[in-house]
Structure formats: structure tokens, C-alpha cells
Amino acid sequence: MYEHHRFVVDKGQGLMRIDKYVQARTEGISRNKIQNTARAGNILVNGEPVKPNYKVKPLDEISIVMAHPPREIELIPENIPIHVVYEDDHLIIINKEAGMVVHPGYGNYTGTLVNALVHHFKDLPVQKDEPVKPGLVHRIDKDTSGLLLVAKTEMVQTRLAKAFFDRKIDRIYHALVWGDFEEDEGTITGHIGRSLKNRKVMDVFPDGAYGKPAITHYRVLKRFGYVSLVECKLETGRTHQIRAHFRYIKHPLFNDATYGGDRILKGTTFTKYKQFVNNCFSLLPRHALHAKTLGFTHPVSGRYMHFDAPLAEDMQTVIDKWHNYAIHKKAES
């Protein structure tokens, strides 16, 4: 949820304020946003943060990280219940239910988390001439449950975007995946990009010729024989990263229809077992992924904050069922 720009100033460039220079080199970015980005410490020249009035010099290397500009969609306030885990003047943390789209877009202009937040913020006062509005710095999929961090002002959004870019946000997910693992922990690497065959699906490109670098660390928490509960720590934040990475290592998420986990991939041929799995699919009609913990340094107070959200009820129910199944299977053998 951020964009990164890099420029090397031409040899013949005369002295110019960096906010004017960057505005001339980019499209659709206001000078005010560029100035806020600089004040947040997100414009670096030769590796050092600079103020908006810095004068660029020939051969300066400029690096900028800023939050993505909002899409040109009218945000309609909607009184939709949301589970607020934490809120202050600068940011809000939501425990999102599975099935809720995060941001309005094609096919989902209403009923999203952002619509709910616009309603939630509607009576809040303006802060330092800046209106309170939801500023996304990361997303989780519609059918993923769990913690989401949202900024309330552009300045905070910009600072959090830089923290994500610098990999200073700690995120841990829990996933139920098909199969057992030889090792207790491991790391999955491989560039992730849109599939060359289906633009709605992400693929892993191990040779790095396409896509963006992606790293997922995992640890096995519980083994149920035919499925496993794993903890995933993201080093990068690519679209569908966990889902694509685990399919890549042949352990797709349980009931992940997009990545092949919505059929029986491990286990017996007994009718009773098939009924058990199909019952689990019915109880958990989505991929088994939950954004469980979130840790970050508050962009204003500087205090480190850590939050944990218990597993969503549907996912916990299915995990309990697999736990009982594994116990009975062991007792029978």
C-alpha cells in the first residue's frame, strides 16, 4: 500500500526546491502531499532525510516512499458494525471479519471496511487542518480474518507506509494447510507476480525473472496428520503471498478455492473421511487464514505496540474438529 520513487538528478540541473522537483517528475501528486512526505522523513537524498525546502543538486540520489493516492471513488458512509481493537487520534486497528472487502473497487463499491470507517469517523473533528479519513497502509483479503491497521491522517499514513517499506511492521498469520511437514520450521522464497495465464491469481517465479521478491517464514504449531496449523511471519507483503507461497510448496491453504485447497488433497478414500472433510468445508466456507498479531512503533508517540486477535470462530471450530479427528485416528491405530 505504498509507492516508491527513485531519481538521480541530471548533471545540468539547477538548484530547485525538492518539493517542486518531485512534483515535476511525478504525475498526479500534489505539492502538499510531497511536503507531508518530506516532513514524515520519507524523502531521502543520498540516504539522508531532507525537508521540503531542500535544494536539489546535480547527481543527488532521491528516494521517496509515500502512501498510494486514494482511488477516485466516492466513499459512502455506511453504518456497518466493525470490531475496533484499538483507536486513538492517529490510527485505528480493526479485527476484520471474513467476507468483508477492505476497500471499494470494481464490483464492491459499498459494504466495505472503508465505507464503515468513513461512517465511524464522520463526527470526529479536523486535526491540524487535516480531515480524519481512512488511510490504508496494508490490506488483507476479503476472506481472510484478523487485524488491520488504518491511519486517520495523511501524515500518519505516510509514516506507516515507510515503516512497511522498511519492514518494521511485525505481522504473524495463522493458516491451516494441507499436508504434514518434515521440518518444524522453514522459509519460502520466490518472486510473486500475477499469473501469466490468469490475472486474478498470483504465481511464484523462483528464478526471479518476473514478479517481486517475497519471503515467508513459517513454523508448524500443530500436526493433525493430513493437515497442519502453521504460523506465518511475513518479511514482505505481496498480494496473496501466503496463499501463493504455500501452494508453491504443495501445501495449499485448507478450502482455498483459488489456489487448489478446496478439494481433498491428503487422507484416506473412506466415505466417512470424505464426509468429515466436506463438513469442515461447510463450517469454514473460505480459505483458512487469520491475521493474528500486529506489532509496530506508533508513528507519533514512538511507543511500540502489539496486538493479538484470537482465531475467528469458524476457523477455530474446524481446527478443533481436526484435533479431535487426529486423536481418534491415533487411538484406533
TADA-V718970 format. One line per field, one symbol per residue. phi: phi as a letter, one per 40 degrees, with the letter a starting at -180 (. if undefined). psi: psi as a letter, one per 40 degrees, with the letter a starting at -180 (. if undefined). burial: 1 if it has 24 or more other ideal C-beta (glycine too) atoms within 12 Angstrom, else 0. A space follows every 10 residues. Layout:
phi: ???
psi: ???
burial: ???
This chain:
phi: .bbbbbbbcc cccccadccc cccccbbgbc cccccccccc gbbbbfgbcb cccdccbdgd bbbbbacdcc ccbccccbcb cbcccaaacb aabbccccgc ccbdadgacb gcccdccdcc ccbcccbfgb ccacbcbabb cdccchcbbb cbbcccdccc ccccccgbbc bbbbbcbcgb bcbcaabbbi dbacdcbacc bcbbbccgca gbdabbcbac cabbgcbbcb bbbccbbcdf dccccccdcg bccdgcccbg ccbcbbhccc dccccccccc dccbcaccab ccbabacdcb cgccbbbbbd dcdccccccc cccccccccc ccc
psi: fiihihihhi dehihihddd ddddeihehi ddddddddde eehhhfehii idehhiiheh hhhhhiiiii ighhhhhhgh hihhdihaed iihighiieh idiiahegei eidddddddd edeiihhfeh ihihhheiii idehiahhhh ieiddddddd dddddefehh hhihihiiii ididiahhih ihihiedhee iiihgdeeei aiihhhhihh diheceiihi hhhhdigihf ddddddddef giihfgddfe efihdiaiei dddddddddd dddgfiighh gdihhihhed dehhihihhi iidddddddd dddddddddd dd.
burial: 1111101010 0000000110 1110010010 0011111111 1111100001 0101010001 0111111111 0000100001 0110110001 1111111101 1111000001 1111111111 1000000001 0111111111 1111111111 1111111111 1111100011 1111111110 1000000111 1110000000 0111100000 1111111101 1111111111 1111111111 1111111110 1111110111 1101111000 0000011001 1011011111 1111010110 0000101010 1101100110 1110110000 000
